[in-house]
Amino acid sequence: MFGWLKGKSKLPEVLYFKSNDAAFEYASEYMQRPLLKDATIFGQVLARVPPQLGGLLKQEPMWRVRLATEHGVLQTDHCGSIAEQLASDVNLKLSPIAEGDLVAVQVGSYDPKYAVDSQMQYFIIICKLKPEVRTDTHVFSADVTR
């Protein structure tokens, strides 16, 4: 009856999470992304994958990452990273990728005929993320500094 007397409830601009684990759990429940080539998916770094032996070329580090997809939480060992290079290209600072980090992952190549962890699939970490979601865009904030 006197609803106009009540103050309007306003959503916060940012949802803060206590940890990357909590933020990933939120993403896996409410922010699943399609598993398509060139799609960006939220992920969490589980471990650095030891390089394959052999070959003469220096191998870039690979990461074991769990991904929040519309098919549920999936895990892959075939995730490279260009996050540091992208940040330095635009004069931003980014701490090195580490276990437990919340990350944005781009699907480099994907074919549903193969398992997600197949060597035929390739994923690329493009940015570290803060455990906070902007409520206007429903996206995690990038974890970079000038």
HELIX and SHEET records of a PDB file:
HELIX    1   1 GLY A    3  LEU A    5  5                                   3    
HELIX    2   2 ASN A   20  TYR A   30  1                                  11    
HELIX    3   3 ALA A   83  ASP A   89  1                                   7    
SHEET    1   A 6 VAL A  14  TYR A  16  0                                        
SHEET    2   A 6 TYR A 122  ARG A 134 -1                                        
SHEET    3   A 6 GLY A  72  SER A  81  1                                        
SHEET    4   A 6 MET A  62  THR A  69 -1                                        
SHEET    5   A 6 THR A  40  VAL A  49 -1                                        
SHEET    6   A 6 LEU A 102  SER A 109 -1                                        
SHEET    1   B 3 VAL A  14  TYR A  16  0                                        
SHEET    2   B 3 TYR A 122  ARG A 134 -1                                        
SHEET    3   B 3 VAL A 139  ALA A 142 -1                                        
END                                                                             
